[in-house]
Amino acid sequence: MKLSLKFLPIKDMFYSVIPTVGTYEGYLQGIAPKLFPNQWIALGIGIVLSIILAFVFYFENVKAYKKSLAEILATGYFMNFTGRLGKLLKTKTPIHFSFPDGSIKTFTSNLISVEIGMPVSLSTLVKYSEKVEMNSDIVYVREETYSEPFWVRADILDTKLIIYEFPRTLFSISRYLRKDFINTAKAEKNSKKIYSYFSDKIDELRIEYSNEISNERLHFISV
């Protein structure tokens, strides 16, 4: 990410960095008056050290922004899909699914398994999403508590329904961090750290809502 004014720590510079210049000057002259006999030399060094401190604040702000963005997307994904489906699978009520051929098939939760691919980078996200879309169909979950059904990608294996899922919301990160995804090399490098923030937040939510979702049916795998 290139330098951006929105991450420039103006407030931190005003309250911390700028006053530190004078502190460095007095400190340097105090501990080594022979090395820094001229206050302008000490002042110059103080300015350099303060600029370094400002950059530390800057990059910490950038890191915090990326982490916050990933965590917001992770929370939305969990609440709108993982948590919702996990709660549904925790019940013993038969679940109805509408298939592309117009048929409606019913499965109990013990016959349903969900594979959720958690990508480690943009390239693995693309690869896994293409694999899922090629090997599964869109089916609609007929959930009585909602007026409109939601869809998942699934396939029937013997007598079981296997649902394949991945966080599609990760594709939207490039819209917020355009400079980080300006080319393939940067996208691959920067996505690894951002996706790790996303995955860590999902793990936190799984623990937080462990009493509400069926962890036995939700299988998170690294892809």
WOQUIHU-V295955 format. One record per residue. RES is the residue in one small letter. OMEGA is omega as a letter, one per 20 degrees, with the letter a starting at -180 (NA if undefined). Layout:
RES_OMEGA / RES_OMEGA
This chain:
m_r / k_a / l_a / s_a / l_a / k_r / f_r / l_a / p_a / i_a / k_r / d_r / m_a / f_a / y_a / s_a / v_a / i_r / p_a / t_r / v_r / g_r / t_r / y_a / e_a / g_a / y_a / l_r / q_a / g_a / i_a / a_a / p_a / k_r / l_a / f_a / p_a / n_a / q_r / w_r / i_r / a_r / l_r / g_r / i_r / g_r / i_r / v_r / l_r / s_r / i_r / i_r / l_r / a_r / f_r / v_r / f_a / y_a / f_r / e_r / n_r / v_r / k_a / a_r / y_a / k_r / k_r / s_r / l_r / a_a / e_r / i_r / l_r / a_r / t_r / g_r / y_a / f_a / m_a / n_r / f_a / t_a / g_a / r_r / l_r / g_r / k_a / l_a / l_r / k_r / t_r / k_a / t_r / p_a / i_a / h_r / f_r / s_a / f_a / p_a / d_r / g_a / s_r / i_a / k_a / t_r / f_r / t_a / s_a / n_r / l_a / i_r / s_a / v_r / e_a / i_a / g_r / m_a / p_r / v_r / s_a / l_a / s_r / t_r / l_r / v_a / k_a / y_a / s_r / e_r / k_a / v_a / e_a / m_a / n_a / s_r / d_r / i_r / v_a / y_r / v_r / r_a / e_a / e_a / t_r / y_a / s_a / e_r / p_r / f_a / w_r / v_r / r_a / a_r / d_r / i_r / l_a / d_a / t_a / k_r / l_r / i_r / i_r / y_a / e_r / f_a / p_r / r_a / t_r / l_r / f_a / s_a / i_a / s_r / r_r / y_a / l_a / r_a / k_r / d_a / f_a / i_r / n_a / t_a / a_r / k_a / a_a / e_a / k_a / n_a / s_a / k_a / k_a / i_r / y_r / s_r / y_r / f_a / s_r / d_r / k_r / i_r / d_r / e_a / l_r / r_r / i_a / e_a / y_a / s_r / n_a / e_a / i_a / s_r / n_a / e_a / r_a / l_a / h_r / f_r / i_r / s_a / v_NA
